[in-house]
Amino acid sequence: MPLTPAECQCAWRERHRGEPRGNKAMQVQLAALQGHVAQLEVKLAATPSAEPRAPSGRLREAYLAVRKERNELAMTLTQIEAYQPGIAVKARTWVEQVDGAPRRQ
């Protein structure tokens, strides 16, 4: 037999009479979680922020090797440019042309 919404509500209240309200329990749990979040935010604010640092160890060695290679290539390009002016511009346009061409599959 179908019940009206008011009858359903009364039946639900009868079934749950005397039980602790779930909403109150959730409110208590929420307050505890909010307190924990506040503690974590204070702890996070107290820690120093991560700042960029100079590379160290193997990373530093790799960085220095790449930097040395870059400097050598720059010197080579300067020497080539001295012997053949305008070659860098021609090379740059050729690279743009190759990069812009559609690839065959």
N, C-alpha and C positions, 0 to 999 in steps of 0.2 A: 504494500500500500504506500503510494508516494506521500512524502511529507512536505509541508510548506517550508519555506526557508526559516520562518520563526520556530517551527517545531524541530527542525534540524539543529538549530542553534541551541534550543533548550535541551535536546538530547545530548548534544556534545558537552554542554555544561554539566549535566548529570554524570556523564561518564568521567569527566576530568575534575570532579569536585574533590577538594582536599589535596590534589597534587600540587607540587610547587609550580608556579607559573614559568613556563619555558622562556618567556620573554624576559623575566627578571633574571633568570640564570644567564641568559645570553648577554644581558646588560652588564652583569658582574664580570663575565668573561671578557667582554669588550673593553671594559674599564681596565682590567688587568693587562690586556694586550696593548692598550694605548699607553699605559704606564711603562711597559717594557720598551715600546717604540721610542718614547721620550728619553729613556735611559740610553738607548742605543744612539740616538741622535746627539746627545750630550757627549757620549764617548767618541763618536765620529768627529764631532767638532773639535775635540781636544787633540786628535791625532794630526800630525803635520801632513800637509797636502803633498802629493807626489809632484815633484818638479823634474824637469828634464835634467838628466845627468850625462856626463861624458861617458862614452863607451869604455868598457874595461875588458881585460882578458882577450880571448879569441876575437870577440866582436871588435875590439880596438885594433887588433892586428889586421882584420879584414877591412876595416874602415880606412886604415892607413895605406893598405895595398891598393884599394880602389882610388884613393886620393892621389897616390903616386902615379897610377896608370892614367888618371885624368890629366894630370899635369904634363906627363910625357906626350899624350895625344894632343894636348893644346900646343905644346912646343912644335910637334911635327906638323900640325896644321898651319902654324905660323910660318914655318920654313917653306912648306908647299905654297902657301899664299904669296910668299916673297918671290918665289920663282915663277909662279903662274897666277897673276892677279885675277880675281873674279872666279877662281875655281870653287871656292866655298859656296858662292851663290848658285853656281851651276849644280853642284852636288846637292844642295838643299832643295832646289826645284826638282831634280831627278828623284830624290827620296819622296817628296810630296806626290809626284806623279806615280811612283810605284805604289805608295801607300793608298792612293786614291783609286787605283785601278781595281775593277771587280775581280775577285778570285775565281778561277776555274775549278770546277769540282769533277 
